[in-house]
Amino acid sequence: MRVLVVEDEQRLADAIARGLRAEGMAVDVAYDGTEGHEKSTYTRYDVVVLDRDLPGMHGDELLAELVSSGDITRVLMLTASSGLDARVEGLSAGADDYLAKPFAFPELVARVRALGRRATPAAPPVLRAGDVELDPAKRLVFRGGNAVELTRKEFGVLEVLMSAAGTVVSSEELLERVWDENADPFTTTVRVTVMTLRRKLGEPGMIDTVVGAGYRVSADAAE
């Protein structure tokens, strides 16, 4: 899942980003509304965690831009105000969810995950391909009933491929969905991650390489 955090309190923004990355998400950060607008223009995010009172472009204005773009990006608005009127204003303006500061981080994670599921085509709570099961919420993978220990990036790649249900996913798309803006587009990290993922999943192999196009879950496993 690709997330953009737009928050002018730098320590809070960085703390949110670190926490979401620890949950396996690819996170970019903007410290004002103008920077947030620029990043959201060039990158498709599943979820934007948006502070309302921002320097540069105000959070309400950025929200309006996100809504008018027609993208499937979901917006979780953060605000220091917990009053009913403020919540109604934010939701009426197009925010998909609303969280008042201070907030419990587990609640933020749960809300971001819920919005992320709404930003992509509907998928079952547990993904299955052949004898492989992946539980996005619990961050668990099983093959043939046995737990498979994966790194965050390996888990993210497998989740994207299994969600694609047999369609081809390019290396560029994997880099965009699983890593963040600091990833080198010319790196071999996707190829290396897929290689180690295949090794950990074992035989029979379930990830096919489509030369010149990308990767997909094998037809047998996708059925």
Buried (B, 14 or more C-beta within 10 A) or exposed (E): BBBBBBBBBEEBBBBBBEBBBEBBBBBBBBBBBBBBBEBBEEBBBBBBBBBBBBEBBBBBBBBBBBBEEEEEBBBBBBBEBEEEEBBEBBEEBBBBBBBBBEEEEEEBBEBBBBBBBEBBEEEEEEBEBBEBBBEBEEEBBBBEEEEBEBEBBBBBBBBBBBBBBBEBBBBEBBBBBBBBBEBEEEEEBBEEBBEBBBEBBEEEEBBBBEEEEBBBBBEEBBE
